[in-house]
């Protein structure tokens, strides 16, 4: 959503623009057709692309059917270890591929947000409810309870392999699951986005700065400057600068933390690879696979 002087415009989940407010100069007369550039999601050895028209195409490894998406119109897509999930235009969840520990068995219902990790995922309803699924050996599918009766709810939920983190509507963070590497010890203050790796977490603050905690990544310097988007893989992370350029840090054993030059609007970090959408809508991936 973006606001002008006396009018505002937003993009619906099916890629169509709507505007409201002052129409003196025809600023509310939006051209018909889908807009936006969609997203791309990087998995262990496959990737899925969501176009602006809601269609899904996946490529790479398909040993468990993870690269064979269902038909339909979708608003979001996520990929993990040999499985994929998508949120439909109506808010329902669908997963396909390897289903060990229920990683491809999402809850029923309608959701406004979905985030997929390496071994499962979490989704939020528009009313503050949530559902998580997948491997649960450390309680990573059970977000921390929030105080009842004072209006607190999660506005973002996500999970990695063995832990998860959420951002509360007051901007603070809560993490849960395996705490042996301090990946669940989130710093204080407000957060715009948080992502989880194998044994660490990284976050983006409202002022555009980055921070990581837990595991070896806690001692790895984060890039300096202002950023507007963040994605965390198993052992590395990437963020989009305010200028649109990419910065990655952490493990680079497969070249996954060496991004190409250019300007980007979306990035997805995974195991041995990273994928991103350029500002002209083209997709690119780098690293080990696919």
Buried (B, 14 or more C-beta within 10 A) or exposed (E): EEEEEEBBBEBEBBBBBEBEBEEEEEBBEEEEEBBBBBBBBBBBBBBBBBBBEBBBBBEBBBEBBBBEBEEBBBBBBBBBBBBBBBBBBEBBBBBBBBBBBBBBBBBEEBBBBBBBBBBBBBBBBEEBBBBBBBBBEBBBBEBBEBEEEEEBBBBBBBBBBBBBBBBBEEEBBBBBBBBEBBBBEBEEEBBBBBBBBBBBBBBBBEEBBBBBBBBBBBEBEBBEBEBBBBBBBBBBBBBBBEEBBBBBBBBEEBBBBEBEEBEBBBBBBBBBBBBBBBEEEEBBBBBBBB
